[in-house]
Each structure stands twice: as C-alpha cells, then as structure tokens.
Amino acid sequence: MDCIFCKIINNEVPSDKIYEDEQVLVFGDTNPQAPVHFLIIPKKHIKNIREVSKDDLQIISHIFDVIQNISDKLNLDDGLRIVNNCGENGGQTVNHLHFHVLAGRALGWPPG
C-alpha cells in the first residue's frame, strides 16, 4: 500500500509523535495552520469518513476521547477546531481517515 499515513504508522516515515496506542496515532502536522495543529489517525486503514463501517464506530469514539485527553493536557480551554476533509472536493489530500485539530489562535469562519 502506498499510503503515507500507513508508512508513518509503520515507522517507515518519521513523524512528530504526540501520542500512540493500539488503535490510533497522533502527530504534529508538517505544515501547521495554527500554533497547535496535530493529526489523529486510526491505525486501521480507512479511506475516509464515508467508508467507516459499524465495526469501526468504536475507533471513531476512541479518536474523540483521545482528542479530549490531549486538549486537556495542552490546556486548550479557549477552544479548538476539529476538521475532517472527505473526498477530493472536500479537500482530502491523503486517502486515509484523519482529523486535524487546530488551536492556539482565533480561528475564523468560513474556513475556506
């Protein structure tokens, strides 16, 4: 498989790891758009949010639990944004389900 995120999971490509467990990996974005900008990905390869099956719902729940725990540790009490791009027109550039977490500054709306 030629998926950059799978390669990061398998330690074939380096990353700025923030957190890892048996289900997910969290790492800093290489092109941060805010003072805090990290990605959280499931270790299971899922192409995008539209391909999440009922069997994957526990992983999605775990992702949001990890986001909450990391945001608590980073004291992101002033707010954060969680972004999931899905498909080409949705801005998805890596076909592996992932969530961007941005914080540390006021985030405008609309996003783009």
Beta strands, then each sheet from edge to edge (+ up, - down):
strand 1: 17-20
strand 2: 24-28
strand 3: 36-42
strand 4: 80-83
strand 5: 99-103
sheet 1: 1+ 2- 3+ 5- 4+
end
